[in-house]
Amino acid sequence: MRVSIIIPTLNAEKFIAELVLRLKQQTLPPEEIIVVDSSSGDRTMEIAGEMGCRTLVIEREAFDHGGTRNLGAKLSAGDVLVFMTQDALPADDTFLEKLVGPLADPSDPLIVASFGRQLARNDAVPPEKFARLFNYPETVMIKSKEDLPQLGIKTFFFSDVCSAVRKREFEAVGGFPEKIIMNEDMVLAAKLILQGYKVAYVPGAAVWHSHNYSIAQQFRRYFDIGASLSMNRWLLDYARAEGEGFKFVREQLAWLLRHRHYRWIPYTLSLTLAKYVGYRLGLMENKLPVSLKRRFSMHKHFWPGEKGGEKT
């Protein structure tokens, strides 16, 4: 299969050379690497061009989590679309081969999408390390509509930090949703699964990727998650997000105690409260004035009247 890799970027000079180098050294070489840049102010485009990537520059205000990725997909020549973020570095040279492997498995042609494991970087704080372990375990999983009663909203969990989708089925369901503040990857997975397709989680396809967000940043991030679900309430017809959230909190506190990270417990409790309040406010975004939504949001450019916001 021909593989097209699509990477949205913004001021990615710190990462882009290493990322492209690792992708070109894969045991399954990509057909092309497409970089869609949101008018970076650094050398991102210069480096990507010098390394042989196809490049496209869009206005910063035009960035859209779904629409920008769809734009890259329209430019692609591959049979399989691999979506990555600029700061996700493949852990080894078999990453790409393992990621797209399930999509070529003749024993289960309904598997049309896959996503890999995210490993915490060395500088990750304990709560972030646990989040990566909780969300990205070592066990392979094939998810379908039949898993909804057991897994709930986790059935739709899918990350385009490192993911692959067969282009034919991607186009058949309309690609990523556009004009969406977050969770474009979850919506895509939900559309595929509800159409009867399957999504594979492939822990052998690993990337180094984590963020040490502050309490305020997590509040804003979860406000955007809640806002996204508010705008796509059909997802909540199938499952409730809170149940998975409560399970995460219980297991995170137990993990911190087990590993004697006692001083991180007060911080984690504060973090949990910030996430929950942000999420609940996001769910009621349609009742809030735009000025508050901009103040609460991590993606301020999304809301009407905001200019110059940056993608994070």
C-alpha positions as MATLAB code, in Angstrom:
seq = 'MRVSIIIPTLNAEKFIAELVLRLKQQTLPPEEIIVVDSSSGDRTMEIAGEMGCRTLVIEREAFDHGGTRNLGAKLSAGDVLVFMTQDALPADDTFLEKLVGPLADPSDPLIVASFGRQLARNDAVPPEKFARLFNYPETVMIKSKEDLPQLGIKTFFFSDVCSAVRKREFEAVGGFPEKIIMNEDMVLAAKLILQGYKVAYVPGAAVWHSHNYSIAQQFRRYFDIGASLSMNRWLLDYARAEGEGFKFVREQLAWLLRHRHYRWIPYTLSLTLAKYVGYRLGLMENKLPVSLKRRFSMHKHFWPGEKGGEKT';
ca = [
       0.000    0.000    0.000;
       1.126    3.525   -0.746;
       1.246    5.650    2.402;
       0.768    9.418    2.496;
       1.729   11.114    5.769;
      -0.070   14.366    6.635;
       1.330   16.686    9.317;
      -0.274   20.015   10.293;
       2.391   22.373   11.662;
       2.837   25.669   13.429;
       6.301   26.852   14.465;
       7.610   23.290   14.380;
      11.277   24.124   13.782;
      12.199   22.304   17.011;
      10.665   19.007   15.838;
      10.242   18.849   12.075;
      13.738   17.762   10.990;
      13.906   14.891   13.484;
      10.343   13.813   12.704;
      10.856   13.733    8.932;
      14.196   11.948    9.323;
      12.634    9.219   11.469;
       9.762    8.804    9.022;
      12.120    8.435    6.080;
      14.093    5.749    7.943;
      11.035    3.521    8.419;
      11.022   -0.097    7.228;
       7.894    0.895    5.287;
       8.941    4.143    3.564;
       6.122    6.642    2.977;
       5.105    7.546   -0.552;
       5.072   11.212    0.480;
       5.090   13.502    3.492;
       2.664   16.431    3.248;
       3.176   19.357    5.616;
       0.284   21.825    5.933;
       1.628   24.829    7.793;
      -0.344   27.575    9.530;
       1.973   30.445    8.535;
       4.808   29.632   10.921;
       7.123   32.407   12.011;
      10.179   30.156   12.079;
      12.036   27.873    9.625;
       9.453   25.061    9.601;
       8.638   25.351    5.889;
      12.245   25.854    4.848;
      13.362   22.707    6.673;
      10.414   20.624    5.438;
      11.031   21.694    1.845;
      14.741   20.962    2.042;
      13.930   17.461    3.323;
      11.677   16.674    0.366;
       8.240   17.171    1.905;
       5.297   18.496   -0.066;
       4.390   21.781    1.586;
       1.347   24.000    1.718;
       0.944   27.202    3.727;
      -2.444   28.425    4.969;
      -3.380   31.530    6.926;
      -3.057   31.020   10.663;
      -6.666   32.043   11.231;
      -7.762   29.450    8.653;
      -6.498   26.519   10.716;
      -9.193   24.005   11.598;
      -8.505   20.696   13.339;
     -10.615   18.790   10.847;
     -10.510   21.013    7.787;
      -6.730   21.402    7.695;
      -6.235   17.646    7.835;
      -8.861   17.166    5.133;
      -6.946   19.631    2.982;
      -3.814   17.501    3.313;
      -5.827   14.381    2.507;
      -7.135   15.947   -0.725;
      -3.548   16.539   -1.847;
      -2.481   12.962   -1.108;
      -1.704   10.200   -3.590;
      -1.616    7.278   -1.164;
      -4.043    4.443   -0.490;
      -3.540    4.947    3.246;
      -3.546    8.303    5.028;
      -1.318    8.578    8.085;
      -2.046   11.593   10.272;
       0.555   12.789   12.752;
       1.257   15.843   14.889;
       4.476   17.776   14.657;
       5.768   16.765   18.101;
       5.117   12.992   17.938;
       8.391   11.166   17.251;
       8.332    7.488   16.168;
       9.939    5.307   18.825;
      11.596    2.989   16.273;
      11.924    2.290   12.557;
       9.033   -0.214   12.455;
       6.427    2.305   13.628;
       4.836    2.902   10.236;
       4.832   -0.748    9.185;
       3.089   -1.763   12.418;
       0.630    1.131   12.307;
      -0.721    0.374    8.824;
      -0.418   -3.415    9.140;
      -4.008   -4.041   10.330;
      -5.373   -2.103    7.341;
      -3.832   -4.682    4.997;
      -4.967   -7.741    6.968;
      -7.025   -9.903    4.555;
      -8.523  -11.846    7.472;
     -10.483   -8.772    8.631;
     -11.210   -6.301    5.821;
     -13.487   -4.262    8.117;
     -10.452   -2.793    9.906;
     -10.085    0.532    8.104;
      -8.357    2.696   10.715;
      -5.667    2.306   13.360;
      -3.851    4.377   15.923;
      -0.662    3.882   17.871;
       0.636    4.132   21.394;
       1.823    7.394   22.933;
       4.753    7.085   25.309;
       5.469    9.772   27.895;
       8.660   11.704   27.312;
      11.429   11.578   29.900;
      10.440   14.996   31.248;
       6.780   14.046   31.819;
       5.445   14.674   35.325;
       3.827   11.720   37.183;
       0.164   12.633   36.397;
       1.052   12.859   32.695;
       2.938    9.552   32.810;
      -0.136    7.875   34.261;
      -2.400    9.454   31.624;
      -0.289    7.882   28.865;
      -0.340    4.472   30.611;
      -4.121    4.640   31.147;
      -5.069    5.768   27.661;
      -2.421    3.781   25.782;
      -1.938    0.337   27.371;
       0.205   -2.501   26.040;
      -2.710   -4.632   24.840;
      -3.854   -4.749   21.199;
      -7.525   -3.875   20.744;
      -9.907   -4.083   17.769;
     -12.967   -1.909   18.395;
     -16.359   -2.146   16.711;
     -19.979   -1.181   17.309;
     -20.433   -4.318   19.395;
     -18.068   -2.874   22.026;
     -20.275    0.118   22.869;
     -22.138   -1.535   25.783;
     -18.867   -2.514   27.457;
     -16.466    0.276   26.533;
     -18.843    3.227   26.352;
     -17.311    6.343   24.868;
     -13.896    4.665   24.891;
     -15.139    2.743   21.856;
     -14.701    5.956   19.890;
     -11.339    6.846   21.417;
      -8.919    7.471   18.566;
      -5.964    9.819   18.309;
      -4.636   11.483   15.184;
      -1.370   12.182   16.981;
      -0.387    8.990   15.136;
      -3.109    7.276   13.136;
      -3.820    5.617    9.805;
      -7.031    5.439    7.741;
      -7.756    3.780    4.413;
      -8.394    6.647    2.035;
     -11.434    5.107    0.376;
     -13.350    4.726    3.639;
     -12.065    8.071    4.926;
     -13.620    9.790    1.933;
     -16.780    7.657    2.109;
     -17.654    8.997    5.589;
     -16.746   12.567    4.654;
     -13.337   12.713    6.304;
     -12.821   14.674    9.490;
     -15.600   16.997   10.637;
     -14.836   20.640    9.873;
     -15.318   23.752   11.977;
     -14.648   21.694   15.092;
     -12.758   22.891   18.150;
     -11.413   19.466   19.238;
     -12.103   15.726   19.068;
     -12.070   15.598   15.280;
     -10.345   12.221   15.594;
     -13.035   10.828   17.912;
     -15.808   11.975   15.567;
     -14.083   10.321   12.601;
     -13.706    7.051   14.509;
     -17.338    7.210   15.629;
     -18.546    7.692   12.061;
     -16.485    4.720   10.873;
     -17.546    2.450   13.735;
     -21.231    3.325   13.417;
     -20.981    2.482    9.704;
     -19.906   -1.034   10.689;
     -16.140   -0.658   10.295;
     -13.491   -1.476   12.892;
     -10.660    0.527   14.441;
      -7.430   -1.094   15.648;
      -5.285    0.087   18.536;
      -1.698   -0.969   17.790;
       0.584   -0.497   20.825;
       3.581   -1.768   18.868;
       3.357    1.404   16.769;
       4.641    3.857   19.359;
       5.588    7.519   19.396;
       7.093    9.734   22.070;
       4.451   12.337   22.854;
       3.320   14.054   26.051;
       2.583   17.526   27.448;
       3.101   18.916   30.949;
       0.052   21.162   30.864;
      -0.544   23.470   33.816;
      -3.793   23.407   35.803;
      -5.031   26.445   33.846;
      -4.131   24.822   30.522;
      -5.966   21.627   31.465;
      -9.017   23.673   32.440;
      -8.986   25.264   28.967;
      -8.340   21.965   27.237;
     -11.268   20.277   28.970;
     -13.503   23.252   28.301;
     -12.796   22.672   24.623;
     -13.471   18.932   24.984;
     -16.832   19.690   26.587;
     -17.603   22.306   23.939;
     -16.810   19.802   21.202;
     -19.196   17.262   22.712;
     -21.818   19.990   23.134;
     -21.611   20.643   19.401;
     -21.698   16.907   18.629;
     -24.234   15.695   21.179;
     -25.066   12.649   19.096;
     -21.893   11.108   20.559;
     -23.433   11.292   24.029;
     -26.454    9.365   22.773;
     -24.204    6.304   22.756;
     -22.178    6.819   25.926;
     -21.450    9.204   28.762;
     -17.960   10.651   29.086;
     -18.139   11.116   32.879;
     -18.055    7.387   33.675;
     -14.702    6.976   31.981;
     -13.483   10.122   33.719;
     -14.309    8.836   37.200;
     -12.506    5.579   36.454;
      -9.446    7.555   35.353;
      -9.374    9.569   38.594;
      -9.656    6.482   40.826;
      -6.900    4.624   39.052;
      -4.658    7.686   38.847;
      -4.776    8.261   42.613;
      -4.108    4.560   43.253;
      -1.129    4.687   40.841;
       0.340    7.758   42.560;
       0.049    6.054   45.956;
       1.516    2.796   44.662;
       4.524    4.613   43.219;
       4.892    6.872   46.266;
       4.316   10.100   44.392;
       2.642   11.504   47.484;
       3.492   15.148   46.868;
       1.698   15.003   43.521;
      -1.644   14.006   45.052;
      -2.819   17.537   46.060;
      -1.792   18.816   42.634;
      -3.624   15.949   40.930;
      -6.802   16.626   42.913;
      -6.655   20.283   41.881;
      -6.012   19.208   38.301;
      -9.000   16.872   38.400;
     -11.275   19.635   39.691;
     -10.065   22.017   36.969;
     -10.689   19.400   34.278;
     -14.183   18.631   35.555;
     -15.242   22.275   35.904;
     -13.812   23.060   32.466;
     -15.591   20.084   30.933;
     -18.966   20.936   32.492;
     -18.680   24.563   31.386;
     -17.799   23.369   27.901;
     -20.940   21.232   27.766;
     -23.000   24.386   28.362;
     -21.032   26.532   25.875;
     -24.212   27.391   23.961;
     -25.420   29.309   27.021;
     -22.208   31.303   27.519;
     -21.308   34.664   25.953;
     -18.532   34.567   23.356;
     -16.291   36.685   25.593;
     -16.305   33.955   28.275;
     -15.831   31.181   25.736;
     -12.726   32.903   24.433;
     -11.421   33.361   27.952;
     -12.014   29.718   28.881;
     -10.823   28.144   25.631;
      -7.390   26.842   24.652;
      -8.259   27.483   20.991;
      -9.351   31.111   21.123;
      -9.195   31.499   17.346;
     -12.150   29.123   17.035;
     -14.710   31.512   18.484;
     -16.251   34.267   16.329;
     -14.423   37.573   16.360;
     -11.129   36.204   17.657;
      -8.083   36.875   15.496;
      -4.492   35.789   15.696;
      -5.036   32.744   17.903;
      -2.516   29.937   17.700;
      -3.083   26.218   17.360;
      -1.865   24.182   20.289;
];
